[in-house]
Amino acid sequence: MHAPYPRLLVARFADCFRFYAAVLPPLTGADLDKGGPEGPYANWEVDGRGVLVLFDRAAMASVLGTGDLPDRQEPFQDTGMLVLRVDDVDEALALCLGSGGAPVLGAADRPEWGPGLRTAHLRDPEGRLLELQSYS
């Protein structure tokens, strides 16, 4: 049995590819297995196990026959979040912001969420919420 992995359906494939290609290897040890910035598909793995897949949103809509449906309306509440456990939240946040991420909440200790927990929150190039977390 294979473990589940997230597949992000993205409209700005090249921007999202560059972001995740820059941050996944140093933060998670994931290596690009297939795909490139031209899309429509790319996946990263750690030890042969899927970690993240990017798939072009229009390509998926074409397969499903949902291309005529409206995109989500702004503003909206987040409906999901990708969490990356890292060794150093501050260092990981700097890497993500330098690779095209947008800040939401800076690095902060969160003992109310768990002993020794430190987090930071940011958005990828399409606005998806990410949490960086470490435990001391």
N, C-alpha and C positions, 0 to 999 in steps of 0.2 A: 504494500500500500504506500502511496506517495502522500506526503504532507501537503495540505492546501497552501496556496500562495496567492498574494493579491495580483490582480490584473487591472491596471488603470487604463481606462478608455480616455484618450487624450485628443484634443483638437490641434494643439500646437506640438506636434510630434517631435520635431527637431529640437525645439527649446527644452522640452521635457527630457528628451534623450540626453542632451548635453548635461543637464542638471544631474540626473541620476547616474550617468556615466562618470561624472566628476566626484560625486559624494558616496556612492555605494561601495566602491572598492576600499577606500580608506576607512569607512565607518563600519562596514559589515564583513569585509573580506570577500564580497561577491564579485565575481568576474563575469564580463559580458560573454554569453554563450552564443547568441545568435542576434543578428540584426545590426542596424546602423542608423544614423540620423535621418536617412531618407525614408525610413519606415517601410511598411506600415506596422512592423512587429519587431520587438527586441526583448530578450530575456537575460536576466542575470541569475547566476547560480553560485552556491557555496557547496563544495564537495559533491557536485552532481545533483544537488537538490535545488529546485526552483525557489527563488527569493522574491523576485518581482518581474512582472511582464508589463510592457507598454504595448498598447494596441491602438491603432488609429480609430477614433470614434466614428468617423464617417464610414470606414470600411466595415465596422461591426454593425452599424445601422443598416448598411446595404445588405448584409447577410440576413439580418433580422426583419428587414422590410419596414424599419421604423424611421427612415430618413426624413419623413415629413412631419415628425413630432417636434414640438418646440423645445428649444434648449431651456435650461433652468433659468429662472428669473432672478435678477439681482435686486436687492440683497436677499440672502437666505442664510439659514442656520446650517452649520456644518453637519453632514450626515455620516461622516467617517473620518478616520485619522490613521495615518501610517506612523507607527512607533518604531524608532530605531534606538536600541540600547547601545550606548557608546562608552568608551573608557573615560572621555573628558568632554562634558557638555559644552563648555566654553570654546574649546578648540573645534569641536564638531560644528557648533553654531557659526563660527567664523568661516569655516570651510563652506558650509551651505550658503551663507550670505554672499561669499565671494564667488560662488558658482551660479548665482542667479536667483537664489531664494529671497523671500521678502520677510522681514521680521514681524512677529506678532507679539510675543512676550519674551523678554530677555531671560538669560539663565538665572535661576533662583532655586534655593533650597526649598523643598516641599515636605517637611517632616509630617505634616498633617495627612499626606497621601501615603507615606511609608517611611520607615526609619532609614535615614541616610540618602533619601531620594533627592536628586537635583534634576531639574527639567528646563527646557527651553522650547518655545513653539515658533514655527515659521510656516510659510507657504511656499509650495513649489511654483514653477512658472505659470501654472494654470490655476493657482489659488487653492490647491489641496492642502489641508492642514497636516503638518508633521509635528511629532513630539520627539525630541531628543531626550534620553534619560540615562542616568547613571546612578548607581548605588555605591556609597562609600562604606 
